[in-house]
Amino acid sequence: QLAARRKTLKLNIQVEKLLMAYPIPRLDHEDLPALDVLQTVLSGGRSSRLQKALVEPGIATEAYGYASSAKDPSLFFIGASLQKGSRANAAERIIQRELDRLAREKVPASELERARNILNFEFFGALETNSERARFVGQYESQAGGAENGRSYFEKLQKVTPEQIQAVVRKYFPENHRNTVVGIKKS
């Protein structure tokens, strides 16, 4: 992708919605652990960056980010549901400011540790039942070359560094890679 793409949709909604997507590599790529930690830094919990930048100031009711990891290259989504009277363009600028900050400044150790704790809790929580364990094995067998890669993926998550997060932000989140959809209220 050489240039940013943008689409505005008139929808049957009361408040504006924002969805940004950036191309990312497949599930078994070496950058995916850092992208997952980045996702948690951006939107994992009440003290995440998007929560502080968009929800706490009253710009959005929710803000989220997630990597849609799959066998084939996929997308990293960042989105927000805006408060009444707030505009998606303003939220987009704030999100871009946070991405630019992550590209410039290393994630502090305390924030990285918080992200790892959230990911560890989610990882082990998703293995509580037999059906969840079967889904885990099936996903890694079918999409990442084997179930043992799921375990090694978890180990790689524990070793993600601030420099790796910085590197993936610079690599996958330049403005010319952004695909933006803005939902506005039908008039």
C-alpha positions in Angstrom: 0.0 0.0 0.0 1.5 3.3 -1.1 -1.1 5.8 0.1 -3.7 6.2 2.8 -7.2 5.2 2.0 -10.3 6.8 3.5 -14.1 6.2 3.2 -17.0 7.9 4.9 -20.2 6.0 5.3 -23.6 7.4 6.2 -25.1 5.0 8.7 -28.1 4.6 10.9 -26.1 5.6 14.0 -26.4 8.3 16.6 -22.7 9.0 17.1 -19.7 8.9 14.8 -17.6 5.7 14.6 -14.0 5.4 13.6 -12.2 2.3 12.3 -8.5 2.4 11.2 -6.8 -0.6 9.8 -3.1 -1.3 9.0 -1.7 -4.3 7.1 0.3 -6.7 9.3 2.0 -10.1 8.6 0.6 -13.5 9.2 0.3 -15.2 12.6 3.7 -17.0 12.5 5.7 -13.9 11.6 8.4 -12.8 14.1 6.8 -9.3 14.6 3.4 -10.6 15.8 4.4 -10.9 19.5 5.4 -7.2 19.5 2.2 -6.3 17.7 0.2 -8.1 20.4 2.0 -6.3 23.2 1.5 -3.0 21.3 -2.3 -3.9 21.1 -2.3 -4.2 24.9 -0.4 -1.0 25.5 -2.9 0.8 23.2 -6.1 -0.7 24.5 -5.7 -3.3 27.2 -7.6 -2.1 30.2 -8.4 1.1 32.0 -4.9 2.4 32.1 -4.2 1.9 28.4 -3.1 4.7 26.2 -6.4 5.0 24.1 -8.5 4.8 27.3 -6.5 7.7 28.7 -6.4 9.7 25.5 -10.0 9.2 24.2 -12.3 7.7 26.9 -11.3 9.5 30.1 -11.4 13.0 28.5 -15.0 12.2 27.2 -14.1 12.1 23.5 -15.1 8.4 23.0 -17.3 5.9 24.9 -14.9 3.1 23.9 -11.6 2.8 22.1 -9.9 -0.5 21.0 -7.1 -2.0 19.1 -6.5 -5.6 18.0 -4.4 -7.6 15.6 -6.5 -9.9 13.5 -3.9 -12.6 13.3 -4.4 -15.4 10.8 -2.6 -17.8 8.5 -2.4 -15.1 5.8 -1.4 -11.5 6.2 -4.1 -9.6 8.0 -5.0 -6.2 9.6 -4.4 -4.4 12.9 -7.5 -2.5 13.8 -7.8 0.6 15.9 -11.3 2.0 16.5 -13.5 4.2 18.6 -17.1 5.0 19.2 -17.3 8.7 19.8 -19.3 10.6 22.4 -22.2 12.7 21.1 -20.8 15.9 19.7 -17.3 14.4 19.2 -15.9 14.0 15.7 -14.0 11.0 14.3 -11.4 13.2 12.7 -10.4 14.5 16.1 -10.1 10.9 17.5 -8.1 9.9 14.4 -5.6 12.7 15.1 -5.3 11.7 18.8 -4.7 8.0 17.8 -2.1 9.1 15.3 -0.5 11.2 18.0 -0.2 8.2 20.3 1.3 6.1 17.4 3.8 8.8 16.7 4.7 8.9 20.4 5.2 5.2 20.4 7.5 5.4 17.4 9.6 8.2 19.1 9.6 7.1 22.7 10.2 3.7 24.3 7.4 2.1 26.3 8.3 2.5 30.0 9.1 -0.7 31.8 6.1 -0.4 34.1 3.7 -0.1 31.1 5.4 -3.0 29.4 5.0 -5.2 32.5 1.4 -4.2 32.8 0.8 -5.3 29.2 2.6 -8.6 29.8 0.5 -9.3 32.9 -2.7 -8.7 30.9 -1.5 -10.9 28.1 -0.5 -13.7 30.5 -3.9 -13.5 32.2 -5.7 -13.7 28.8 -3.5 -16.5 27.6 -4.0 -18.8 30.6 -7.7 -17.8 30.9 -8.3 -18.9 27.3 -7.0 -22.4 28.2 -9.3 -23.2 31.1 -11.7 -25.6 29.4 -11.1 -28.6 27.1 -12.9 -26.8 24.3 -10.6 -23.7 24.7 -7.5 -25.9 24.7 -8.8 -27.7 21.6 -9.3 -24.3 19.9 -5.8 -23.3 20.8 -4.3 -26.5 19.4 -6.5 -26.3 16.3 -5.6 -22.7 15.6 -1.9 -23.2 15.8 -2.0 -26.5 13.9 -4.0 -25.0 11.0 -2.5 -21.5 10.9 1.0 -21.5 12.4 2.6 -24.8 11.6 1.9 -26.7 14.8 0.6 -26.5 18.4 4.2 -26.2 19.7 4.4 -22.8 18.0 1.6 -21.6 20.3 3.7 -22.3 23.3 6.7 -20.7 21.8 4.6 -17.7 20.8 3.7 -17.2 24.5 7.4 -17.4 25.4 8.2 -14.7 22.8 5.5 -12.5 24.2 7.4 -12.5 27.5 10.6 -11.3 25.8 9.2 -8.4 23.8 11.3 -5.3 24.3 10.5 -1.6 24.1 12.7 -1.4 21.1 10.7 -4.1 19.3 7.5 -2.2 20.0 9.0 0.9 18.6 10.2 -1.0 15.5 6.8 -2.5 14.7 5.1 0.9 15.1 7.5 2.4 12.7 7.3 -0.5 10.3 3.5 -1.1 10.2 1.9 2.2 11.2 3.1 4.9 8.9 0.2 7.2 7.8 0.4 5.9 4.2 -0.5 2.4 5.3 -3.6 3.6 7.1 -7.1 2.5 5.9 -9.8 4.6 7.6 -13.6 4.2 7.7 -15.6 6.9 9.4 -19.3 6.2 10.1 -21.5 9.3 10.4 -25.2 9.8 11.1 -27.5 9.8 8.1 -29.0 13.3 7.7 
